[in-house]
Amino acid sequence: MQRPGVLLGVAGAAFLVFLVTGVPASLITKLAPAELQISNPRGSLWSGQASSIRFGSVRLGQTSWKLRPVRLLLGSLAGQIDASLPGGFARGSFVLGLGGSIALSDFSAASPLANLAASLGTSLPIDQGELSLDLQALDIEDGWPTRAVGDIRVDNVALVFRGGRPVPEQAASFLLNLAAEEVPEDGTLQGSVSDQGGPLEMVGELRLTPPTNYELSGRAKPRPSAPEELGNALVMLGPENASGGRDFTFAGSL
């Protein structure tokens, strides 16, 4: 025989799910913090859409979401999101914990670099190039990754300028691969960097450490077909090594 307490618990959980699925999406504008601006929400809180969403300097265009109400019983908000970025998109699964943790899975996004920079209130001296993400998993706690698995690409970035303008045919692409199933306790996140074609041959390593420090080190050399301008620019990295490349290290804070 089922215990009355168990039956009451199941009934209460079912009633909570019913309430959440029936709540209109417009209510989210009253529940959201002031810095989160949601325009023209429609549908339900469980499965809805909005014309745009702005959080600080981050702006999403047309956005749709589907939540999993059952996860509320576990103290988290989970679901899927599909949003438009300036000239691009962002979509995937997410879990938001009550403590502020964020977990993304099967998450992809892409946007032209110039459009993305403009949406963040900055500008770039280029009119080409695209940033794309393909993340199998990204877990963030207290504002720092605890797991990061996936690829980040920068494609079609001009490396040669003439007369202050980029030379389109002298563009390159780069890949940052992250394979940190578990970030160490000191927070050091490492990833491998490599070129994906273009006039520059490059391999290296990116190290990120809290709070926002980075160090990029590696080796670069122009390909035989690279223009003279690129070879001259690489001289600033230091002397050539035995392979004809030049070692480099850049460090700073984001």
Number of C-alpha atoms within 10 A of each C-alpha: 3 6 7 9 9 10 11 11 11 12 12 12 15 13 12 15 18 12 13 17 17 13 15 16 19 19 13 17 15 9 9 11 10 9 10 16 15 20 17 13 21 17 16 20 22 20 20 18 24 20 16 19 19 14 13 10 10 13 18 21 19 16 22 20 20 17 22 17 21 16 16 17 11 10 12 18 18 21 18 19 19 21 22 20 22 18 14 18 18 18 20 19 19 21 19 17 17 12 10 11 16 21 20 22 20 15 21 20 19 22 20 20 24 21 21 22 14 13 16 13 10 10 13 12 9 14 15 17 19 20 20 20 17 18 20 17 20 21 21 16 14 10 12 18 21 20 19 25 19 20 19 20 20 20 22 22 23 21 19 21 14 8 6 9 12 18 14 16 13 19 19 21 21 22 18 20 21 22 18 19 13 14 17 11 7 8 15 17 22 21 20 18 22 19 20 16 15 21 23 24 19 20 17 18 17 20 15 20 15 14 11 10 13 19 15 18 18 18 20 21 22 22 16 11 10 16 13 11 13 18 16 10 12 19 13 10 15 11 12 15 11 7 8 11 21 20 18 15 13 11 13 10 11 8
